[in-house]
Amino acid sequence: MDYVKWLGLFAALFITVANFPQTYKMIRTRSVGDISTATYILLVIGNAAWLVYGILKSDIPLIVGNSISTLSCVVILILKFIWPKSKTHKKTGT
């Protein structure tokens, strides 16, 4: 494997792992209120487009990285829509 493929796999690793801390935190705290829906919709569209591009180019780093990234962004969006926002409200001064 040439250095360009290794660079691609290195980049794919970090892009793929980037959403794991957010997903873990959401699952652990069950808090989704601070997640931007628009950001994750755009990430799903962008990652899915890169995935299709990788498939068309038969580029393994693009296929692997973007399939996992797309899936993790979809999971975050699903959690955003199925879990209610935090039920705790700050009380106003009395």
C-alpha positions as CSV (number, residue, x, y, z in Angstrom):
1,M,0.0,0.0,0.0
2,D,1.4,3.4,-1.0
3,Y,1.8,6.4,1.3
4,V,-1.3,8.1,-0.2
5,K,-3.6,5.2,0.9
6,W,-2.0,5.3,4.4
7,L,-2.6,9.0,4.6
8,G,-6.2,8.4,3.5
9,L,-6.7,5.7,6.2
10,F,-5.1,8.0,8.8
11,A,-7.5,10.8,7.9
12,A,-10.5,8.4,7.8
13,L,-9.6,7.1,11.3
14,F,-9.8,10.6,12.8
15,I,-12.9,11.7,10.9
16,T,-14.6,8.5,11.9
17,V,-13.6,8.7,15.6
18,A,-14.5,12.4,15.8
19,N,-18.2,11.8,16.6
20,F,-17.7,9.0,19.1
21,P,-17.1,11.3,22.1
22,Q,-20.3,13.2,21.3
23,T,-22.3,10.0,20.8
24,Y,-20.9,8.5,24.1
25,K,-21.7,11.7,26.0
26,M,-25.3,11.8,24.7
27,I,-25.9,8.2,25.6
28,R,-24.3,8.6,29.0
29,T,-26.1,11.8,30.0
30,R,-29.3,11.3,27.8
31,S,-28.9,15.0,27.1
32,V,-29.5,16.1,23.5
33,G,-30.6,19.8,24.0
34,D,-27.3,21.3,23.0
35,I,-26.9,19.3,19.7
36,S,-27.4,21.3,16.6
37,T,-29.9,19.5,14.3
38,A,-28.8,21.6,11.3
39,T,-25.1,20.7,11.8
40,Y,-25.8,17.0,12.0
41,I,-28.1,17.0,9.0
42,L,-25.4,18.8,7.0
43,L,-22.8,16.3,8.2
44,V,-25.0,13.3,7.2
45,I,-25.4,14.8,3.7
46,G,-21.7,15.6,3.4
47,N,-20.6,12.2,4.7
48,A,-23.0,10.3,2.5
49,A,-21.9,12.3,-0.5
50,W,-18.2,11.4,0.3
51,L,-19.3,7.8,0.8
52,V,-20.9,7.6,-2.7
53,Y,-17.8,9.3,-4.2
54,G,-15.6,6.8,-2.5
55,I,-17.7,3.9,-3.8
56,L,-17.6,5.3,-7.3
57,K,-13.8,5.7,-7.1
58,S,-13.4,2.3,-5.3
59,D,-11.4,4.2,-2.6
60,I,-11.4,2.0,0.6
61,P,-10.4,4.8,3.0
62,L,-13.3,7.0,1.8
63,I,-15.7,4.1,1.9
64,V,-14.7,2.9,5.4
65,G,-14.4,6.3,7.0
66,N,-17.5,7.9,5.6
67,S,-19.7,4.9,6.1
68,I,-18.9,4.8,9.8
69,S,-19.0,8.7,10.1
70,T,-22.4,8.7,8.3
71,L,-23.7,6.1,10.6
72,S,-22.5,7.8,13.8
73,C,-24.1,11.1,12.6
74,V,-27.4,9.3,11.9
75,V,-27.3,7.8,15.4
76,I,-26.8,11.3,16.9
77,L,-29.8,12.7,14.9
78,I,-32.0,9.7,15.8
79,L,-31.2,10.3,19.5
80,K,-31.8,14.0,19.1
81,F,-35.3,13.3,17.8
82,I,-36.4,10.4,20.0
83,W,-35.1,11.6,23.4
84,P,-37.0,14.5,24.9
85,K,-35.1,17.7,25.8
86,S,-34.0,18.0,29.4
87,K,-37.0,18.3,31.7
88,T,-35.1,20.4,34.2
89,H,-35.9,24.1,34.0
90,K,-34.2,27.0,35.8
91,K,-36.5,28.6,38.2
92,T,-36.8,32.3,37.9
93,G,-36.2,34.5,40.9
94,T,-39.1,34.8,43.4
